[in-house]
Amino acid sequence: MADPSPIDIQKALGGMEYPASKEDLVKHAKDKGADDAVLGTLENLPDREFDSPTDVNKEASK
């Protein structure tokens, strides 16, 4: 399965309030019906607070 694009990740996180924990990001994406690729990427993020959508994308692309 291909990694989701940063755009796909941000669509799944639309309306998210930051800072947000990894758990908050995953829950928000699930609630918005994100696909398995996006959820898998978010679940593999480090367990920390994220300050912005850019912060999430930076970490997801590592």
N, CA, C and O atoms as a Tripos MOL2 file, in Angstrom:
@<TRIPOS>MOLECULE
protein
  248   247    62     0     0
PROTEIN
NO_CHARGES

@<TRIPOS>ATOM
      1 N           0.8430   -1.1790    0.0000 N.3       1 MET1
      2 CA          0.0000    0.0000    0.0000 C.3       1 MET1
      3 C           0.8940    1.2500    0.0000 C.2       1 MET1
      4 O           1.8480    1.3420    0.7730 O.2       1 MET1
      5 N           0.5750    2.1910   -0.8630 N.am      2 ALA2
      6 CA          1.3620    3.4180   -0.9750 C.3       2 ALA2
      7 C           1.1050    4.3200    0.2270 C.2       2 ALA2
      8 O           0.0260    4.3200    0.8200 O.2       2 ALA2
      9 N           2.1320    5.0840    0.5610 N.am      3 ASP3
     10 CA          1.9720    6.0600    1.6320 C.3       3 ASP3
     11 C           0.9950    7.1360    1.1760 C.2       3 ASP3
     12 O           1.0070    7.5250    0.0080 O.2       3 ASP3
     13 N           0.1540    7.6190    2.0780 N.am      4 PRO4
     14 CA         -0.7810    8.6800    1.7010 C.3       4 PRO4
     15 C          -0.0260    9.9880    1.4600 C.2       4 PRO4
     16 O           1.0300   10.2210    2.0460 O.2       4 PRO4
     17 N          -0.5690   10.8190    0.6070 N.am      5 SER5
     18 CA          0.0520   12.1230    0.3510 C.3       5 SER5
     19 C          -0.2110   13.0470    1.5400 C.2       5 SER5
     20 O          -1.1290   12.8170    2.3270 O.2       5 SER5
     21 N           0.6040   14.0920    1.6600 N.am      6 PRO6
     22 CA          0.3410   15.0820    2.7120 C.3       6 PRO6
     23 C          -1.0630   15.6760    2.5840 C.2       6 PRO6
     24 O          -1.6880   16.0140    3.5900 O.2       6 PRO6
     25 N          -1.5530   15.8020    1.3660 N.am      7 ILE7
     26 CA         -2.9050   16.3400    1.1630 C.3       7 ILE7
     27 C          -3.9480   15.3880    1.7400 C.2       7 ILE7
     28 O          -4.8980   15.8270    2.3880 O.2       7 ILE7
     29 N          -3.7730   14.0760    1.5060 N.am      8 ASP8
     30 CA         -4.7060   13.0910    2.0660 C.3       8 ASP8
     31 C          -4.7170   13.1530    3.5930 C.2       8 ASP8
     32 O          -5.7730   13.0820    4.2210 O.2       8 ASP8
     33 N          -3.5420   13.2850    4.1690 N.am      9 ILE9
     34 CA         -3.4410   13.3570    5.6320 C.3       9 ILE9
     35 C          -4.1700   14.6010    6.1360 C.2       9 ILE9
     36 O          -4.9310   14.5280    7.1010 O.2       9 ILE9
     37 N          -3.9420   15.7320    5.4900 N.am     10 GLN10
     38 CA         -4.5630   16.9730    5.9530 C.3      10 GLN10
     39 C          -6.0750   16.9880    5.7360 C.2      10 GLN10
     40 O          -6.8050   17.6010    6.5160 O.2      10 GLN10
     41 N          -6.5520   16.3160    4.6790 N.am     11 LYS11
     42 CA         -8.0070   16.2030    4.4900 C.3      11 LYS11
     43 C          -8.6180   15.4480    5.6700 C.2      11 LYS11
     44 O          -9.6800   15.8130    6.1740 O.2      11 LYS11
     45 N          -7.9270   14.3850    6.1020 N.am     12 ALA12
     46 CA         -8.4200   13.5850    7.2230 C.3      12 ALA12
     47 C          -8.3620   14.3550    8.5350 C.2      12 ALA12
     48 O          -9.1010   14.0540    9.4720 O.2      12 ALA12
     49 N          -7.4850   15.3470    8.5980 N.am     13 LEU13
     50 CA         -7.3190   16.1210    9.8340 C.3      13 LEU13
     51 C          -7.9790   17.4900    9.7580 C.2      13 LEU13
     52 O          -7.7580   18.3230   10.6370 O.2      13 LEU13
     53 N          -8.7700   17.7400    8.7450 N.am     14 GLY14
     54 CA         -9.4460   19.0260    8.6010 C.3      14 GLY14
     55 C         -10.2690   19.3570    9.8380 C.2      14 GLY14
     56 O         -11.0290   18.5220   10.3290 O.2      14 GLY14
     57 N         -10.1180   20.5660   10.3350 N.am     15 GLY15
     58 CA        -10.8530   20.9970   11.5200 C.3      15 GLY15
     59 C         -10.1890   20.6150   12.8340 C.2      15 GLY15
     60 O         -10.7070   20.9270   13.9070 O.2      15 GLY15
     61 N          -9.0480   19.9430   12.7590 N.am     16 MET16
     62 CA         -8.3290   19.5260   13.9730 C.3      16 MET16
     63 C          -7.7920   20.7540   14.6890 C.2      16 MET16
     64 O          -7.2850   21.6800   14.0560 O.2      16 MET16
     65 N          -7.9040   20.7580   16.0020 N.am     17 GLU17
     66 CA         -7.3360   21.8500   16.7930 C.3      17 GLU17
     67 C          -5.9680   21.4200   17.3120 C.2      17 GLU17
     68 O          -5.8000   20.3020   17.8000 O.2      17 GLU17
     69 N          -5.0030   22.3140   17.2010 N.am     18 TYR18
     70 CA         -3.6320   22.0440   17.6370 C.3      18 TYR18
     71 C          -3.2910   22.9310   18.8160 C.2      18 TYR18
     72 O          -3.8630   24.0140   18.9400 O.2      18 TYR18
     73 N          -2.3710   22.5120   19.7000 N.am     19 PRO19
     74 CA         -1.6320   21.2550   19.6380 C.3      19 PRO19
     75 C          -2.5390   20.0520   19.8880 C.2      19 PRO19
     76 O          -3.5760   20.1450   20.5450 O.2      19 PRO19
     77 N          -2.0990   18.9140   19.3330 N.am     20 ALA20
     78 CA         -2.8780   17.6810   19.4410 C.3      20 ALA20
     79 C          -1.9410   16.5020   19.6480 C.2      20 ALA20
     80 O          -0.8410   16.4630   19.0980 O.2      20 ALA20
     81 N          -2.3840   15.5510   20.4400 N.am     21 SER21
     82 CA         -1.5920   14.3430   20.6600 C.3      21 SER21
     83 C          -1.7940   13.3800   19.4880 C.2      21 SER21
     84 O          -2.7280   13.5300   18.7010 O.2      21 SER21
     85 N          -0.9190   12.4080   19.3890 N.am     22 LYS22
     86 CA         -1.0630   11.3830   18.3600 C.3      22 LYS22
     87 C          -2.4320   10.7150   18.4710 C.2      22 LYS22
     88 O          -3.0840   10.4780   17.4540 O.2      22 LYS22
     89 N          -2.8710   10.4130   19.6770 N.am     23 GLU23
     90 CA         -4.1680    9.7660   19.8810 C.3      23 GLU23
     91 C          -5.3090   10.6470   19.3710 C.2      23 GLU23
     92 O          -6.2590   10.1510   18.7660 O.2      23 GLU23
     93 N          -5.2100   11.9640   19.6200 N.am     24 ASP24
     94 CA         -6.2270   12.8930   19.1310 C.3      24 ASP24
     95 C          -6.2830   12.8900   17.6040 C.2      24 ASP24
     96 O          -7.3630   12.9150   17.0140 O.2      24 ASP24
     97 N          -5.1090   12.8580   16.9720 N.am     25 LEU25
     98 CA         -5.0480   12.8550   15.5150 C.3      25 LEU25
     99 C          -5.7070   11.6030   14.9450 C.2      25 LEU25
    100 O          -6.5060   11.6880   14.0120 O.2      25 LEU25
    101 N          -5.3710   10.4400   15.5070 N.am     26 VAL26
    102 CA         -5.9300    9.1760   15.0210 C.3      26 VAL26
    103 C          -7.4440    9.1590   15.2150 C.2      26 VAL26
    104 O          -8.1800    8.7710   14.3070 O.2      26 VAL26
    105 N          -7.9080    9.5710   16.3760 N.am     27 LYS27
    106 CA         -9.3570    9.5680   16.6420 C.3      27 LYS27
    107 C         -10.0830   10.4980   15.6720 C.2      27 LYS27
    108 O         -11.1220   10.1300   15.1220 O.2      27 LYS27
    109 N          -9.5490   11.6880   15.4620 N.am     28 HIS28
    110 CA        -10.1740   12.6530   14.5650 C.3      28 HIS28
    111 C         -10.2550   12.0850   13.1430 C.2      28 HIS28
    112 O         -11.2890   12.1900   12.4830 O.2      28 HIS28
    113 N          -9.1640   11.4880   12.6860 N.am     29 ALA29
    114 CA         -9.1380   10.9180   11.3300 C.3      29 ALA29
    115 C         -10.1390    9.7690   11.2000 C.2      29 ALA29
    116 O         -10.8240    9.6520   10.1840 O.2      29 ALA29
    117 N         -10.2240    8.9200   12.2290 N.am     30 LYS30
    118 CA        -11.1980    7.8120   12.2000 C.3      30 LYS30
    119 C         -12.6190    8.3650   12.1270 C.2      30 LYS30
    120 O         -13.4430    7.8840   11.3500 O.2      30 LYS30
    121 N         -12.8930    9.3730   12.9380 N.am     31 ASP31
    122 CA        -14.2260    9.9770   12.9620 C.3      31 ASP31
    123 C         -14.5990   10.5850   11.6140 C.2      31 ASP31
    124 O         -15.7770   10.6370   11.2600 O.2      31 ASP31
    125 N         -13.5960   11.0460   10.8610 N.am     32 LYS32
    126 CA        -13.8470   11.6380    9.5460 C.3      32 LYS32
    127 C         -13.8180   10.5990    8.4300 C.2      32 LYS32
    128 O         -13.9660   10.9490    7.2590 O.2      32 LYS32
    129 N         -13.6300    9.3200    8.7800 N.am     33 GLY33
    130 CA        -13.6670    8.2570    7.7810 C.3      33 GLY33
    131 C         -12.4010    8.1160    6.9570 C.2      33 GLY33
    132 O         -12.4640    7.7190    5.7930 O.2      33 GLY33
    133 N         -11.2560    8.4330    7.5390 N.am     34 ALA34
    134 CA         -9.9860    8.3160    6.8150 C.3      34 ALA34
    135 C          -9.7380    6.8760    6.3910 C.2      34 ALA34
    136 O         -10.1790    5.9340    7.0490 O.2      34 ALA34
    137 N          -9.0240    6.7220    5.2810 N.am     35 ASP35
    138 CA         -8.7340    5.3670    4.8000 C.3      35 ASP35
    139 C          -7.6030    4.7240    5.6130 C.2      35 ASP35
    140 O          -6.9600    5.3770    6.4350 O.2      35 ASP35
    141 N          -7.3770    3.4360    5.3620 N.am     36 ASP36
    142 CA         -6.3920    2.6750    6.1360 C.3      36 ASP36
    143 C          -4.9760    3.2140    5.9810 C.2      36 ASP36
    144 O          -4.1910    3.1650    6.9280 O.2      36 ASP36
    145 N          -4.6400    3.7270    4.8020 N.am     37 ALA37
    146 CA         -3.2860    4.2540    4.5890 C.3      37 ALA37
    147 C          -3.0300    5.4670    5.4830 C.2      37 ALA37
    148 O          -1.9700    5.5830    6.0980 O.2      37 ALA37
    149 N          -4.0050    6.3610    5.5480 N.am     38 VAL38
    150 CA         -3.8630    7.5490    6.3950 C.3      38 VAL38
    151 C          -3.8200    7.1460    7.8650 C.2      38 VAL38
    152 O          -2.9720    7.6230    8.6180 O.2      38 VAL38
    153 N          -4.7290    6.2720    8.2680 N.am     39 LEU39
    154 CA         -4.7530    5.8470    9.6750 C.3      39 LEU39
    155 C          -3.4550    5.1420   10.0500 C.2      39 LEU39
    156 O          -2.9250    5.3680   11.1380 O.2      39 LEU39
    157 N          -2.9420    4.3030    9.1800 N.am     40 GLY40
    158 CA         -1.6780    3.6010    9.4570 C.3      40 GLY40
    159 C          -0.5290    4.5800    9.6420 C.2      40 GLY40
    160 O           0.2990    4.4130   10.5380 O.2      40 GLY40
    161 N          -0.4810    5.5930    8.7990 N.am     41 THR41
    162 CA          0.5720    6.6080    8.9120 C.3      41 THR41
    163 C           0.4610    7.3560   10.2320 C.2      41 THR41
    164 O           1.4620    7.5690   10.9150 O.2      41 THR41
    165 N          -0.7450    7.7530   10.5880 N.am     42 LEU42
    166 CA         -0.9350    8.4860   11.8490 C.3      42 LEU42
    167 C          -0.6120    7.6080   13.0530 C.2      42 LEU42
    168 O          -0.0330    8.0830   14.0310 O.2      42 LEU42
    169 N          -0.9820    6.3340   12.9880 N.am     43 GLU43
    170 CA         -0.7130    5.4280   14.1140 C.3      43 GLU43
    171 C           0.7800    5.1780   14.2880 C.2      43 GLU43
    172 O           1.2170    4.8030   15.3770 O.2      43 GLU43
    173 N           1.5700    5.3780   13.2350 N.am     44 ASN44
    174 CA          3.0150    5.1710   13.3170 C.3      44 ASN44
    175 C           3.7890    6.4300   13.7060 C.2      44 ASN44
    176 O           5.0160    6.3970   13.8050 O.2      44 ASN44
    177 N           3.0810    7.5340   13.9260 N.am     45 LEU45
    178 CA          3.7570    8.7530   14.3800 C.3      45 LEU45
    179 C           4.2910    8.5530   15.7950 C.2      45 LEU45
    180 O           3.7800    7.7160   16.5380 O.2      45 LEU45
    181 N           5.3180    9.3180   16.1700 N.am     46 PRO46
    182 CA          5.7910    9.2380   17.5570 C.3      46 PRO46
    183 C           4.7070    9.7090   18.5260 C.2      46 PRO46
    184 O           3.8530   10.5240   18.1770 O.2      46 PRO46
    185 N           4.7580    9.1900   19.7200 N.am     47 ASP47
    186 CA          3.7600    9.5170   20.7430 C.3      47 ASP47
    187 C           4.1320   10.8400   21.4050 C.2      47 ASP47
    188 O           4.8120   10.8720   22.4310 O.2      47 ASP47
    189 N           3.6670   11.9380   20.7900 N.am     48 ARG48
    190 CA          3.9810   13.2750   21.3050 C.3      48 ARG48
    191 C           2.9040   14.2460   20.8530 C.2      48 ARG48
    192 O           1.9670   13.8720   20.1470 O.2      48 ARG48
    193 N           3.0500   15.5010   21.2700 N.am     49 GLU49
    194 CA          2.1290   16.5610   20.8420 C.3      49 GLU49
    195 C           2.6080   17.1260   19.5100 C.2      49 GLU49
    196 O           3.8080   17.2830   19.2860 O.2      49 GLU49
    197 N           1.6620   17.4270   18.6330 N.am     50 PHE50
    198 CA          1.9620   18.0520   17.3520 C.3      50 PHE50
    199 C           1.3730   19.4520   17.3670 C.2      50 PHE50
    200 O           0.2310   19.6550   17.7800 O.2      50 PHE50
    201 N           2.1790   20.4320   16.9050 N.am     51 ASP51
    202 CA          1.7930   21.8320   17.0160 C.3      51 ASP51
    203 C           1.0160   22.3720   15.8260 C.2      51 ASP51
    204 O           0.3580   23.4070   15.9320 O.2      51 ASP51
    205 N           1.0890   21.6710   14.6820 N.am     52 SER52
    206 CA          0.4500   22.2020   13.4720 C.3      52 SER52
    207 C           0.3240   21.0960   12.4290 C.2      52 SER52
    208 O           0.9400   20.0390   12.5650 O.2      52 SER52
    209 N          -0.4760   21.3380   11.3830 N.am     53 PRO53
    210 CA         -0.5450   20.3700   10.2860 C.3      53 PRO53
    211 C           0.8250   20.1400    9.6490 C.2      53 PRO53
    212 O           1.1500   19.0190    9.2590 O.2      53 PRO53
    213 N           1.6260   21.1990    9.5440 N.am     54 THR54
    214 CA          2.9670   21.0640    8.9670 C.3      54 THR54
    215 C           3.8190   20.1290    9.8160 C.2      54 THR54
    216 O           4.5790   19.3200    9.2830 O.2      54 THR54
    217 N           3.6950   20.2380   11.1230 N.am     55 ASP55
    218 CA          4.4240   19.3810   12.0590 C.3      55 ASP55
    219 C           4.0550   17.9050   11.8200 C.2      55 ASP55
    220 O           4.9240   17.0330   11.8230 O.2      55 ASP55
    221 N           2.7740   17.6440   11.6170 N.am     56 VAL56
    222 CA          2.3100   16.2760   11.3600 C.3      56 VAL56
    223 C           2.9000   15.7780   10.0430 C.2      56 VAL56
    224 O           3.4390   14.6720    9.9890 O.2      56 VAL56
    225 N           2.8050   16.5720    8.9910 N.am     57 ASN57
    226 CA          3.3210   16.1440    7.6840 C.3      57 ASN57
    227 C           4.8140   15.9070    7.7010 C.2      57 ASN57
    228 O           5.3080   14.9680    7.0760 O.2      57 ASN57
    229 N           5.5410   16.7630    8.4210 N.am     58 LYS58
    230 CA          7.0050   16.6180    8.5190 C.3      58 LYS58
    231 C           7.3500   15.2620    9.1410 C.2      58 LYS58
    232 O           8.2090   14.5360    8.6400 O.2      58 LYS58
    233 N           6.6710   14.9370   10.2340 N.am     59 GLU59
    234 CA          6.9230   13.6760   10.9330 C.3      59 GLU59
    235 C           6.4570   12.4780   10.1070 C.2      59 GLU59
    236 O           7.1190   11.4400   10.1010 O.2      59 GLU59
    237 N           5.3400   12.6060    9.4190 N.am     60 ALA60
    238 CA          4.7870   11.4990    8.6270 C.3      60 ALA60
    239 C           5.6710   11.1680    7.4320 C.2      60 ALA60
    240 O           5.6580   10.0330    6.9560 O.2      60 ALA60
    241 N           6.4350   12.1310    6.9400 N.am     61 SER61
    242 CA          7.2560   11.8940    5.7550 C.3      61 SER61
    243 C           8.6320   11.3300    6.0850 C.2      61 SER61
    244 O           9.4250   11.0890    5.1750 O.2      61 SER61
    245 N           8.9350   11.1150    7.3520 N.am     62 LYS62
    246 CA         10.2480   10.5740    7.7530 C.3      62 LYS62
    247 C          10.3490    9.1130    7.4140 C.2      62 LYS62
    248 O          11.3770    8.4880    7.6750 O.2      62 LYS62
@<TRIPOS>BOND
     1     1     2 1
     2     2     3 1
     3     3     4 2
     4     3     5 am
     5     5     6 1
     6     6     7 1
     7     7     8 2
     8     7     9 am
     9     9    10 1
    10    10    11 1
    11    11    12 2
    12    11    13 am
    13    13    14 1
    14    14    15 1
    15    15    16 2
    16    15    17 am
    17    17    18 1
    18    18    19 1
    19    19    20 2
    20    19    21 am
    21    21    22 1
    22    22    23 1
    23    23    24 2
    24    23    25 am
    25    25    26 1
    26    26    27 1
    27    27    28 2
    28    27    29 am
    29    29    30 1
    30    30    31 1
    31    31    32 2
    32    31    33 am
    33    33    34 1
    34    34    35 1
    35    35    36 2
    36    35    37 am
    37    37    38 1
    38    38    39 1
    39    39    40 2
    40    39    41 am
    41    41    42 1
    42    42    43 1
    43    43    44 2
    44    43    45 am
    45    45    46 1
    46    46    47 1
    47    47    48 2
    48    47    49 am
    49    49    50 1
    50    50    51 1
    51    51    52 2
    52    51    53 am
    53    53    54 1
    54    54    55 1
    55    55    56 2
    56    55    57 am
    57    57    58 1
    58    58    59 1
    59    59    60 2
    60    59    61 am
    61    61    62 1
    62    62    63 1
    63    63    64 2
    64    63    65 am
    65    65    66 1
    66    66    67 1
    67    67    68 2
    68    67    69 am
    69    69    70 1
    70    70    71 1
    71    71    72 2
    72    71    73 am
    73    73    74 1
    74    74    75 1
    75    75    76 2
    76    75    77 am
    77    77    78 1
    78    78    79 1
    79    79    80 2
    80    79    81 am
    81    81    82 1
    82    82    83 1
    83    83    84 2
    84    83    85 am
    85    85    86 1
    86    86    87 1
    87    87    88 2
    88    87    89 am
    89    89    90 1
    90    90    91 1
    91    91    92 2
    92    91    93 am
    93    93    94 1
    94    94    95 1
    95    95    96 2
    96    95    97 am
    97    97    98 1
    98    98    99 1
    99    99   100 2
   100    99   101 am
   101   101   102 1
   102   102   103 1
   103   103   104 2
   104   103   105 am
   105   105   106 1
   106   106   107 1
   107   107   108 2
   108   107   109 am
   109   109   110 1
   110   110   111 1
   111   111   112 2
   112   111   113 am
   113   113   114 1
   114   114   115 1
   115   115   116 2
   116   115   117 am
   117   117   118 1
   118   118   119 1
   119   119   120 2
   120   119   121 am
   121   121   122 1
   122   122   123 1
   123   123   124 2
   124   123   125 am
   125   125   126 1
   126   126   127 1
   127   127   128 2
   128   127   129 am
   129   129   130 1
   130   130   131 1
   131   131   132 2
   132   131   133 am
   133   133   134 1
   134   134   135 1
   135   135   136 2
   136   135   137 am
   137   137   138 1
   138   138   139 1
   139   139   140 2
   140   139   141 am
   141   141   142 1
   142   142   143 1
   143   143   144 2
   144   143   145 am
   145   145   146 1
   146   146   147 1
   147   147   148 2
   148   147   149 am
   149   149   150 1
   150   150   151 1
   151   151   152 2
   152   151   153 am
   153   153   154 1
   154   154   155 1
   155   155   156 2
   156   155   157 am
   157   157   158 1
   158   158   159 1
   159   159   160 2
   160   159   161 am
   161   161   162 1
   162   162   163 1
   163   163   164 2
   164   163   165 am
   165   165   166 1
   166   166   167 1
   167   167   168 2
   168   167   169 am
   169   169   170 1
   170   170   171 1
   171   171   172 2
   172   171   173 am
   173   173   174 1
   174   174   175 1
   175   175   176 2
   176   175   177 am
   177   177   178 1
   178   178   179 1
   179   179   180 2
   180   179   181 am
   181   181   182 1
   182   182   183 1
   183   183   184 2
   184   183   185 am
   185   185   186 1
   186   186   187 1
   187   187   188 2
   188   187   189 am
   189   189   190 1
   190   190   191 1
   191   191   192 2
   192   191   193 am
   193   193   194 1
   194   194   195 1
   195   195   196 2
   196   195   197 am
   197   197   198 1
   198   198   199 1
   199   199   200 2
   200   199   201 am
   201   201   202 1
   202   202   203 1
   203   203   204 2
   204   203   205 am
   205   205   206 1
   206   206   207 1
   207   207   208 2
   208   207   209 am
   209   209   210 1
   210   210   211 1
   211   211   212 2
   212   211   213 am
   213   213   214 1
   214   214   215 1
   215   215   216 2
   216   215   217 am
   217   217   218 1
   218   218   219 1
   219   219   220 2
   220   219   221 am
   221   221   222 1
   222   222   223 1
   223   223   224 2
   224   223   225 am
   225   225   226 1
   226   226   227 1
   227   227   228 2
   228   227   229 am
   229   229   230 1
   230   230   231 1
   231   231   232 2
   232   231   233 am
   233   233   234 1
   234   234   235 1
   235   235   236 2
   236   235   237 am
   237   237   238 1
   238   238   239 1
   239   239   240 2
   240   239   241 am
   241   241   242 1
   242   242   243 1
   243   243   244 2
   244   243   245 am
   245   245   246 1
   246   246   247 1
   247   247   248 2
@<TRIPOS>SUBSTRUCTURE
     1 MET1         2 RESIDUE 1 A MET
     2 ALA2         6 RESIDUE 1 A ALA
     3 ASP3        10 RESIDUE 1 A ASP
     4 PRO4        14 RESIDUE 1 A PRO
     5 SER5        18 RESIDUE 1 A SER
     6 PRO6        22 RESIDUE 1 A PRO
     7 ILE7        26 RESIDUE 1 A ILE
     8 ASP8        30 RESIDUE 1 A ASP
     9 ILE9        34 RESIDUE 1 A ILE
    10 GLN10       38 RESIDUE 1 A GLN
    11 LYS11       42 RESIDUE 1 A LYS
    12 ALA12       46 RESIDUE 1 A ALA
    13 LEU13       50 RESIDUE 1 A LEU
    14 GLY14       54 RESIDUE 1 A GLY
    15 GLY15       58 RESIDUE 1 A GLY
    16 MET16       62 RESIDUE 1 A MET
    17 GLU17       66 RESIDUE 1 A GLU
    18 TYR18       70 RESIDUE 1 A TYR
    19 PRO19       74 RESIDUE 1 A PRO
    20 ALA20       78 RESIDUE 1 A ALA
    21 SER21       82 RESIDUE 1 A SER
    22 LYS22       86 RESIDUE 1 A LYS
    23 GLU23       90 RESIDUE 1 A GLU
    24 ASP24       94 RESIDUE 1 A ASP
    25 LEU25       98 RESIDUE 1 A LEU
    26 VAL26      102 RESIDUE 1 A VAL
    27 LYS27      106 RESIDUE 1 A LYS
    28 HIS28      110 RESIDUE 1 A HIS
    29 ALA29      114 RESIDUE 1 A ALA
    30 LYS30      118 RESIDUE 1 A LYS
    31 ASP31      122 RESIDUE 1 A ASP
    32 LYS32      126 RESIDUE 1 A LYS
    33 GLY33      130 RESIDUE 1 A GLY
    34 ALA34      134 RESIDUE 1 A ALA
    35 ASP35      138 RESIDUE 1 A ASP
    36 ASP36      142 RESIDUE 1 A ASP
    37 ALA37      146 RESIDUE 1 A ALA
    38 VAL38      150 RESIDUE 1 A VAL
    39 LEU39      154 RESIDUE 1 A LEU
    40 GLY40      158 RESIDUE 1 A GLY
    41 THR41      162 RESIDUE 1 A THR
    42 LEU42      166 RESIDUE 1 A LEU
    43 GLU43      170 RESIDUE 1 A GLU
    44 ASN44      174 RESIDUE 1 A ASN
    45 LEU45      178 RESIDUE 1 A LEU
    46 PRO46      182 RESIDUE 1 A PRO
    47 ASP47      186 RESIDUE 1 A ASP
    48 ARG48      190 RESIDUE 1 A ARG
    49 GLU49      194 RESIDUE 1 A GLU
    50 PHE50      198 RESIDUE 1 A PHE
    51 ASP51      202 RESIDUE 1 A ASP
    52 SER52      206 RESIDUE 1 A SER
    53 PRO53      210 RESIDUE 1 A PRO
    54 THR54      214 RESIDUE 1 A THR
    55 ASP55      218 RESIDUE 1 A ASP
    56 VAL56      222 RESIDUE 1 A VAL
    57 ASN57      226 RESIDUE 1 A ASN
    58 LYS58      230 RESIDUE 1 A LYS
    59 GLU59      234 RESIDUE 1 A GLU
    60 ALA60      238 RESIDUE 1 A ALA
    61 SER61      242 RESIDUE 1 A SER
    62 LYS62      246 RESIDUE 1 A LYS
